Amino acid sequence: MVTAWGESENNLMLKLGSHTLQTPVVLAPMAGVTNAPFRSLCRQFGPGLVYVNEMVMATGLVRFSPKSQRLITFSPDEDLRSVQLYGSDPEIMGRAVSQLVANNAVDHIDLNFGCPAAKVTRKGGGAAVPLKKNLLRAIIRAAVSEGKKGGIPVTCKFRMGITDDLLTYLHTAEIAGEEGVAWVALHARTVEQHYAGQARWPAIATLKSHFPDLQVLGNGDIWDAHDAVKMMEQTGCDGVVVGRGCLGRPWLFRDLVDVFEGRANQPTPLLGEVVDVMLQHARMLDAHATTALPGENIRGAKEFRKHAGWYLTGYPVGGEVRRRASNCSTVQELEELFADVDRSIAIVEGGERFTRGHTNGPIKVALPPGYLESLDDMVVPDDNNEMQLSGG
């Protein structure tokens, strides 16, 4: 039983290049969510962890897409600047990492080989890349090689595979380890499973048992801090990656630090505390939008709309409050809405574990025509398609 991370029987601190992580917890990159304001908010609750930025297209960086440049915005107080890159062309990936290194723009690069979105996999990207072993190796090698020139560690995150009949996670980890990544992170679902059902933690245990000398992180169904401890106990993994569990609950990182340091969980915040965090988050998004998109500060409040529902999940505030919170266009509207709420309202029993974010699945997996006919070939997807995905 892990009572405190420093007292666990087989404790070896999680390493990321020159960094040693006192608490083995990583924020999963989530598009449209893990931007600078959200990371800053999470870091207030759980300092010293790894908070990964949103996924950025390698092609967008190489072509100096304004959108991609905005996505690699970091707060001045981020002492470990972490970004996830998506790419399916080894040359482009290498150039993107080289650019980040030359500009001293990041301290850690994570490679995305797990995105299940049809618009990505049908172009041969994301979770489709591990099907092509030579292509996978070439992308990782390019990133690690360029990262080493600036002392930037590279990690990678992937799923179990496309379907139960097309599992790729073992050879993906093997190749990644051979090419020198700092760690691998496994989301214990297939692309076909998408976000449905339960994450299959035994796959994480299998991965770690196959590669005991490789740092393996587990991802999937970390809804509260004790889930993280259970995952590590049951699988032997070296750390956890937290995704949907922190949506509308940035204090989850406080709970994770407490549990790994042997302290009891603090009580789940009452509605008044939640509202205070919501307003802080909305104001931070407003300020971020004003800086990144001059003249578009109203966008910050609108960006908060999706977060509003996640924060209020499990709190019996009524449908009208939820509807209005999810339709506010300014921070002032939010302030007026919450001015008279009953701050003593507690979350319903079990509300902490209510699912937030994606729940859909299983899905029909989209792959390029003929993609499965020659899995050893290093087929690079059309670079123009990748650019379209980046929105740049």
C-alpha positions, 0 to 999 in steps of 0.5 A: 500500500502506498502511504506516501510516495517517498515511502513506497517499497519500489520508489524510484522518482520519475525522471524527465531529463534533468528534472526529478518529479516529486509527485509522479503526475502529468496533466494530459494535453487536451485540445481547447482545454490545457491552455496557459490559463488552465495550466496556471489554475491547476498549478496553483492547486498542485505545484511541481507537476508536469502540465502539458500544453495543447496538441500542436501540429508540427507542420503548423510550427514549421510554417509559422502558422499564427494559430500554432504560434499562439498555442505554444504560449506559456505563462512566465511562472511555468518552470517546466514548459511542456508541449505535445506535438502531432506529426506524421512526417519525420522531416517535418517533426525534426524541423519543428523540434529543431525550431523549438530548441533553437528558440528555447521555447520548451523544456519537454516535448511529448509526441502524440501517437494516440489521437483517435479523431477520424479526421486525423487517423484517416490521414494516417496520423495520430493513433494510426502512426504506430501501425507503420513501425518504420514511420513510427521509428523515424518520427521518434528518432527525428524528435529525440535527435533534435531534442538532444541538441538542446537537452530537451527530453522527448516522451510519447503517448499512445493507445493500446491500438486500433482495435483488439485485433490490431494492438500496437502498444507493445511494439510502440513502447519497444521502438520508443525505448530503443530511440531514447524517449524519457517515458511512454504513456499508455491510454488503456483504450483502443481507438475503436473503444474511443472513450467508452467503457472502462480503461483496461489497466491490465494493459498498463501492467503488461506494458510495464512487465515487458519493459521494466527498465522503461518509465511507463505512465498509465492513463485512463479513468483517474477520477479521484486521487485514490484512483492514481494510487490504485493504478500504480499499485495494480499495474506497477507503472511509474506515474499517471496521466490525468485527463478528463478527471480534472475537467472542472476540478483543477483541485484534483491536483491538490488531492493527488499531491496530498495522497502521494505525500501521505496526507488525507484528501481535503473535502470536496469544495462547496459551491461557493468555492467552486464559483470562486474558481470558476470566476477566476478561470473565466477572468484568466481566459479573458486576459489570455484572449486579450493578449493572444488575440488583441481586441477579442477579449470577449472570446475568453468568456465564451471559451469558458462556456464548456468549462462551466458545465464541468464545474457544475457537474454534481452540484444541484444548482438547477437547469436554469443556472446551468443553461445561463452559465453555459451561455454567458458572453462576458465575465460580468454576466457570470458574476451577476449569475453567481452573486446570489447562489447558495454558497453552502451547496455540497456536491451530491454523493459520488458526484466527484466521479461523474464523467466529464468530457467525452463519453462516446464510443465505440466508433468505426475507425477511419484509416487511409485506403490500403493502409493495412496492406503494407504495415512495414512501409514508411508511408508519409501522409500528404503534408497538405492534409496535415496542414489543413488539420492544424487549422493554419 
